[in-house]
Amino acid sequence: MQRIWLAGVALVSLAVSGGLAAREKTRVFITDSNSWEIKGGLGVGDDGGGGSVGGGARPQRAEIIKTFRERCPNLTVTLDKDKADYIILLEHEGGKELIRRDNKVVIFDKEGDAIFSGSTRSLGNAVKDSCHAIQQDLSHR
């Protein structure tokens, strides 16, 4: 009877520790993107002219978080910077033609050291590169 009880305790202990380990994912904090975009135009004709200018902030934090959650399921995005294992600065460049825009990314570890930096044309590739860099850093620790 004692063997069955010990085996049961061991199984419960393994299940609990395995469940905790499964929930303890690497946490990342994603900083705000401070991208701005301004567009304008001017037209002049025989009867006069006119123009307009418009633009403003192009925050993409929600889109970046969504993309990280889709492409990096092994990472947990957190709003608590102090609990993050990595801080990700990802900025979308504005003010250029669509084809010339870059997504620039820098990743810092918990000690504040930059472990990766780069730029890509698409947000998805920036996220993919970031996930790869974090996995590589984790495997070397």
C-alpha positions in Angstrom: 0.0 0.0 0.0 2.8 2.4 0.9 4.4 1.8 -2.6 1.2 2.8 -4.3 0.9 5.9 -2.2 4.6 6.9 -3.0 4.1 6.2 -6.7 1.0 8.4 -6.6 2.8 11.2 -4.8 5.7 10.9 -7.4 3.2 11.1 -10.3 1.4 14.1 -8.9 4.7 15.8 -8.2 5.9 15.2 -11.7 2.6 16.5 -13.2 2.7 19.6 -11.1 6.4 20.4 -11.9 5.8 19.6 -15.5 2.8 21.9 -15.6 4.8 24.7 -14.0 7.6 24.3 -16.5 5.2 24.4 -19.4 3.8 27.7 -18.2 7.3 29.3 -17.6 7.9 30.6 -21.0 10.5 33.2 -21.9 9.0 36.7 -21.5 9.5 39.6 -23.9 8.6 43.2 -23.5 7.9 45.0 -26.8 8.5 48.8 -26.8 6.2 51.3 -28.5 7.0 52.2 -32.0 7.3 55.9 -32.5 6.9 55.9 -36.2 5.5 59.0 -37.9 4.3 59.5 -41.4 3.4 62.7 -43.1 2.1 63.0 -46.7 1.2 66.0 -48.7 0.5 67.2 -52.1 0.2 70.4 -54.1 -1.5 71.1 -57.4 -1.5 74.3 -59.5 -3.6 75.0 -62.5 -4.6 77.9 -64.7 -7.5 78.7 -62.3 -5.5 78.4 -59.0 -3.9 75.8 -56.8 -4.4 73.9 -53.7 -2.7 71.4 -51.5 -3.0 69.3 -48.4 -0.8 67.8 -45.7 -1.8 65.0 -43.4 -0.2 62.4 -41.1 0.7 61.6 -37.6 1.8 58.7 -35.5 1.6 55.2 -36.8 1.8 53.1 -33.7 2.1 49.4 -34.4 2.5 47.8 -31.0 -0.7 45.8 -31.2 0.2 44.5 -34.6 3.8 43.6 -33.5 2.4 41.8 -30.4 -0.1 39.9 -32.6 2.7 38.8 -35.0 4.9 37.7 -32.1 2.2 35.6 -30.6 1.5 34.0 -33.9 5.1 33.3 -35.0 6.8 32.8 -31.6 4.4 30.6 -29.5 7.2 29.7 -27.2 7.5 33.3 -26.0 5.2 35.2 -23.7 4.6 38.9 -24.4 4.4 40.9 -21.1 3.5 44.5 -20.3 5.7 44.3 -17.2 9.2 45.4 -18.3 10.7 44.2 -15.0 9.6 40.6 -15.5 10.8 40.4 -19.1 13.8 38.3 -20.0 14.2 40.3 -23.2 13.3 43.8 -24.3 12.5 44.2 -28.0 12.6 47.6 -29.7 10.9 47.2 -33.1 10.3 50.3 -35.2 8.6 50.7 -38.5 10.2 53.4 -40.6 7.7 55.9 -41.9 8.0 58.8 -44.3 9.3 56.8 -47.3 7.8 55.0 -50.2 6.3 51.7 -49.2 9.1 49.7 -50.9 11.8 51.6 -49.1 10.5 51.2 -45.6 12.4 49.0 -43.1 11.4 47.3 -39.9 14.4 47.9 -37.5 14.8 45.7 -34.5 17.1 45.6 -31.5 16.9 43.0 -28.7 18.3 43.5 -25.2 18.8 40.8 -22.6 17.9 41.1 -18.9 21.3 42.8 -18.2 20.6 45.5 -20.8 23.1 44.1 -23.4 22.2 44.1 -27.1 22.1 40.6 -28.4 20.7 41.3 -31.8 20.0 44.1 -34.3 18.9 44.1 -37.8 16.4 45.4 -40.4 14.0 43.8 -42.8 11.4 44.9 -45.3 8.5 43.0 -43.6 7.3 42.9 -40.0 7.0 39.1 -40.2 10.6 38.7 -41.1 11.7 41.0 -38.3 9.7 38.9 -35.9 11.1 35.7 -37.3 14.7 37.0 -37.0 13.9 38.2 -33.4 12.6 34.8 -32.4 15.6 33.0 -33.9 18.0 35.4 -32.1 16.3 34.8 -28.7 16.3 31.0 -29.2 20.0 31.2 -30.1 20.8 33.3 -27.0 18.8 30.9 -24.8 20.7 27.9 -26.1 24.0 29.5 -25.2 23.1 30.2 -21.6 
